[in-house]
């Protein structure tokens, strides 16, 4: 059972569709399979993504104490966590207006 539903018709939206749409295709809207409406990520969801990606920048002094390979590993793990959790926090809107 899906936790994400279309705003218009309440049909289920799959986790993979959200992940593909907002991470791999540069915030392309999701098209509902039932009512064919386009669902966009709201401003707060996009802001969460930007802040989550930028968060490690606040820890540069700490990160610079690690060797390069460990720093890269930390960044890759962090980005993977952000990418995989984004569909859990995204909220939708139907219109394209911000």
C-alpha positions in Angstrom: 0.0 0.0 0.0 1.3 3.4 -1.0 1.5 6.4 1.4 1.4 8.9 -1.5 -1.9 9.7 -3.2 -3.0 12.0 -6.0 -4.5 15.3 -4.7 -7.3 15.2 -7.2 -8.5 11.5 -7.3 -6.7 9.9 -4.3 -5.2 7.1 -6.4 -1.9 5.7 -5.2 1.4 7.1 -6.5 4.4 4.7 -6.4 7.7 5.5 -4.6 9.6 4.6 -7.8 7.6 7.1 -9.8 8.4 9.9 -7.3 12.1 8.9 -7.2 12.4 8.8 -11.0 10.5 12.0 -11.6 12.1 14.3 -9.0 15.7 12.9 -8.8 16.6 11.5 -12.1 14.6 13.7 -14.5 15.2 17.1 -13.0 11.8 17.7 -11.3 9.6 16.5 -14.1 6.0 16.4 -12.8 4.3 13.1 -12.0 1.3 12.2 -14.1 -1.5 10.4 -12.2 -2.4 7.1 -13.8 -6.1 7.5 -13.1 -7.1 11.2 -13.6 -4.0 12.2 -15.8 -3.4 15.3 -13.7 0.2 16.6 -13.3 1.5 16.7 -9.8 4.4 19.0 -9.0 6.6 19.2 -5.9 5.7 22.2 -3.7 8.2 24.9 -2.8 8.9 23.4 0.7 9.7 20.0 -0.7 12.2 21.5 -3.2 13.7 23.6 -0.5 14.1 20.5 1.7 16.0 18.8 -1.1 18.4 21.8 -1.6 19.1 22.2 2.1 19.6 18.5 2.6 22.1 18.3 -0.2 23.9 21.5 1.1 23.9 20.5 4.8 27.4 18.8 4.8 28.9 22.1 3.6 28.5 23.3 7.2 30.8 20.6 8.3 33.7 21.2 5.9 36.2 21.8 8.6 35.3 18.4 10.1 35.2 16.7 6.8 38.6 18.1 5.7 40.2 16.2 8.6 39.5 12.9 6.8 41.5 11.5 3.9 40.1 12.2 0.4 38.7 8.7 -0.1 36.8 8.9 3.2 35.4 12.3 2.4 34.1 11.1 -1.0 32.6 8.1 0.7 30.8 10.3 3.2 29.4 12.5 0.5 28.3 9.6 -1.6 26.5 8.0 1.3 24.9 11.3 2.3 23.7 11.9 -1.3 22.3 8.4 -1.5 20.4 9.0 1.8 19.0 12.3 0.6 17.9 10.8 -2.8 16.2 7.8 -1.1 14.4 9.8 1.5 13.2 12.6 -0.7 10.0 10.7 -1.8 9.1 10.3 1.8 8.9 14.1 2.4 7.7 15.4 -0.9 4.4 17.2 -0.9 2.4 17.7 -4.2 0.4 20.5 -5.8 -1.5 20.3 -9.0 -1.0 23.7 -10.6 2.4 24.9 -12.0 2.3 28.2 -10.1 4.8 28.6 -7.3 
